[in-house]
Amino acid sequence: MGLYIVVAVMLIVVLYHVIFIVVDARKIAKRIENLTQEVEAVIMKPLSMADQVLEWVVAFFQEKAAEHEKKHLK
């Protein structure tokens, strides 16, 4: 009977520690998620700007090519 009591107490202690481990793991996961969002923002901002510049350059050259074709067609 005493052995069952000791096992029950140990099981309660283990479950108590598991609760704290799970809570800490959730906090760590949330911090990692916030960090990855910040890193993504830092990486995506220059890429977005480069994409806009590239679109502007392509539009500029297409416009110049269209003007060039109009001059040769006349």
Distance bins in CASP14 RR format, pairs under 12 A and 6 or more apart:
PFRMAT RR
TARGET T0000
AUTHOR 0000-0000-0000
RMODE 2
METHOD distances of the structure
MODEL  1
1 7 0 0 0 0 0 1 0 0 0 0 0
1 8 0 0 0 0 0 1 0 0 0 0 0
2 8 0 0 0 0 1 0 0 0 0 0 0
2 9 0 0 0 0 1 0 0 0 0 0 0
2 10 0 0 0 0 0 1 0 0 0 0 0
3 9 0 0 0 0 0 1 0 0 0 0 0
3 10 0 0 0 0 0 1 0 0 0 0 0
4 10 0 0 0 0 0 1 0 0 0 0 0
4 11 0 0 0 0 0 1 0 0 0 0 0
5 11 0 0 0 0 0 1 0 0 0 0 0
5 12 0 0 0 0 0 1 0 0 0 0 0
6 12 0 0 0 0 0 1 0 0 0 0 0
6 13 0 0 0 0 0 1 0 0 0 0 0
7 13 0 0 0 0 0 1 0 0 0 0 0
7 14 0 0 0 0 0 1 0 0 0 0 0
8 14 0 0 0 0 0 1 0 0 0 0 0
8 15 0 0 0 0 0 1 0 0 0 0 0
9 15 0 0 0 0 0 1 0 0 0 0 0
9 16 0 0 0 0 0 1 0 0 0 0 0
10 16 0 0 0 0 0 1 0 0 0 0 0
10 17 0 0 0 0 0 1 0 0 0 0 0
11 17 0 0 0 0 0 1 0 0 0 0 0
11 18 0 0 0 0 0 1 0 0 0 0 0
12 18 0 0 0 0 0 1 0 0 0 0 0
12 19 0 0 0 0 0 1 0 0 0 0 0
13 19 0 0 0 0 0 1 0 0 0 0 0
13 20 0 0 0 0 0 1 0 0 0 0 0
14 20 0 0 0 0 0 1 0 0 0 0 0
14 21 0 0 0 0 0 1 0 0 0 0 0
15 21 0 0 0 0 0 1 0 0 0 0 0
15 22 0 0 0 0 0 1 0 0 0 0 0
16 22 0 0 0 0 0 1 0 0 0 0 0
16 23 0 0 0 0 0 1 0 0 0 0 0
17 23 0 0 0 0 0 1 0 0 0 0 0
17 24 0 0 0 0 0 1 0 0 0 0 0
18 24 0 0 0 0 0 1 0 0 0 0 0
18 25 0 0 0 0 0 1 0 0 0 0 0
19 25 0 0 0 0 0 1 0 0 0 0 0
19 26 0 0 0 0 0 1 0 0 0 0 0
20 26 0 0 0 0 0 1 0 0 0 0 0
20 27 0 0 0 0 0 1 0 0 0 0 0
21 27 0 0 0 0 0 1 0 0 0 0 0
21 28 0 0 0 0 0 1 0 0 0 0 0
22 28 0 0 0 0 0 1 0 0 0 0 0
22 29 0 0 0 0 0 1 0 0 0 0 0
23 29 0 0 0 0 0 1 0 0 0 0 0
23 30 0 0 0 0 0 1 0 0 0 0 0
24 30 0 0 0 0 0 1 0 0 0 0 0
24 31 0 0 0 0 0 1 0 0 0 0 0
25 31 0 0 0 0 0 1 0 0 0 0 0
25 32 0 0 0 0 0 1 0 0 0 0 0
26 32 0 0 0 0 0 1 0 0 0 0 0
26 33 0 0 0 0 0 1 0 0 0 0 0
27 33 0 0 0 0 0 1 0 0 0 0 0
27 34 0 0 0 0 0 1 0 0 0 0 0
28 34 0 0 0 0 0 1 0 0 0 0 0
28 35 0 0 0 0 0 1 0 0 0 0 0
29 35 0 0 0 0 0 1 0 0 0 0 0
29 36 0 0 0 0 0 1 0 0 0 0 0
30 36 0 0 0 0 0 1 0 0 0 0 0
30 37 0 0 0 0 0 1 0 0 0 0 0
31 37 0 0 0 0 0 1 0 0 0 0 0
31 38 0 0 0 0 0 1 0 0 0 0 0
32 38 0 0 0 0 0 1 0 0 0 0 0
32 39 0 0 0 0 0 1 0 0 0 0 0
33 39 0 0 0 0 0 1 0 0 0 0 0
33 40 0 0 0 0 0 1 0 0 0 0 0
34 40 0 0 0 0 0 1 0 0 0 0 0
34 41 0 0 0 0 0 1 0 0 0 0 0
35 41 0 0 0 0 0 1 0 0 0 0 0
35 42 0 0 0 0 0 1 0 0 0 0 0
36 42 0 0 0 0 0 1 0 0 0 0 0
36 43 0 0 0 0 0 1 0 0 0 0 0
36 44 0 0 0 0 0 1 0 0 0 0 0
37 43 0 0 0 0 0 1 0 0 0 0 0
37 44 0 0 0 0 0 1 0 0 0 0 0
38 44 0 0 0 0 0 1 0 0 0 0 0
38 45 0 0 0 0 0 1 0 0 0 0 0
39 45 0 0 0 0 0 1 0 0 0 0 0
40 46 0 0 0 0 0 1 0 0 0 0 0
40 47 0 0 0 0 0 1 0 0 0 0 0
40 48 0 0 0 0 0 1 0 0 0 0 0
41 47 0 0 0 0 0 1 0 0 0 0 0
41 48 0 0 0 0 0 1 0 0 0 0 0
42 48 0 0 0 0 0 1 0 0 0 0 0
43 49 0 0 0 0 0 1 0 0 0 0 0
43 50 0 0 0 0 0 1 0 0 0 0 0
44 50 0 0 0 0 0 1 0 0 0 0 0
44 51 0 0 0 0 1 0 0 0 0 0 0
45 51 0 0 0 0 0 1 0 0 0 0 0
45 52 0 0 0 0 0 1 0 0 0 0 0
46 52 0 0 0 0 0 1 0 0 0 0 0
46 53 0 0 0 0 0 1 0 0 0 0 0
47 53 0 0 0 0 0 1 0 0 0 0 0
47 54 0 0 0 0 0 1 0 0 0 0 0
48 54 0 0 0 0 0 1 0 0 0 0 0
48 55 0 0 0 0 0 1 0 0 0 0 0
49 55 0 0 0 0 0 1 0 0 0 0 0
49 56 0 0 0 0 0 1 0 0 0 0 0
50 56 0 0 0 0 0 1 0 0 0 0 0
50 57 0 0 0 0 0 1 0 0 0 0 0
51 57 0 0 0 0 0 1 0 0 0 0 0
51 58 0 0 0 0 0 1 0 0 0 0 0
52 58 0 0 0 0 0 1 0 0 0 0 0
52 59 0 0 0 0 0 1 0 0 0 0 0
53 59 0 0 0 0 0 1 0 0 0 0 0
53 60 0 0 0 0 0 1 0 0 0 0 0
54 60 0 0 0 0 0 1 0 0 0 0 0
54 61 0 0 0 0 0 1 0 0 0 0 0
55 61 0 0 0 0 0 1 0 0 0 0 0
55 62 0 0 0 0 0 1 0 0 0 0 0
56 62 0 0 0 0 0 1 0 0 0 0 0
56 63 0 0 0 0 0 1 0 0 0 0 0
57 63 0 0 0 0 0 1 0 0 0 0 0
57 64 0 0 0 0 0 1 0 0 0 0 0
58 64 0 0 0 0 0 1 0 0 0 0 0
58 65 0 0 0 0 0 1 0 0 0 0 0
59 65 0 0 0 0 0 1 0 0 0 0 0
59 66 0 0 0 0 0 1 0 0 0 0 0
60 66 0 0 0 0 0 1 0 0 0 0 0
60 67 0 0 0 0 0 1 0 0 0 0 0
61 67 0 0 0 0 0 1 0 0 0 0 0
61 68 0 0 0 0 0 1 0 0 0 0 0
62 68 0 0 0 0 0 1 0 0 0 0 0
62 69 0 0 0 0 0 1 0 0 0 0 0
63 69 0 0 0 0 0 1 0 0 0 0 0
63 70 0 0 0 0 0 1 0 0 0 0 0
64 70 0 0 0 0 0 1 0 0 0 0 0
64 71 0 0 0 0 0 1 0 0 0 0 0
65 71 0 0 0 0 0 1 0 0 0 0 0
65 72 0 0 0 0 0 1 0 0 0 0 0
66 72 0 0 0 0 0 1 0 0 0 0 0
66 73 0 0 0 0 0 1 0 0 0 0 0
67 73 0 0 0 0 0 1 0 0 0 0 0
67 74 0 0 0 0 0 1 0 0 0 0 0
68 74 0 0 0 0 0 1 0 0 0 0 0
END
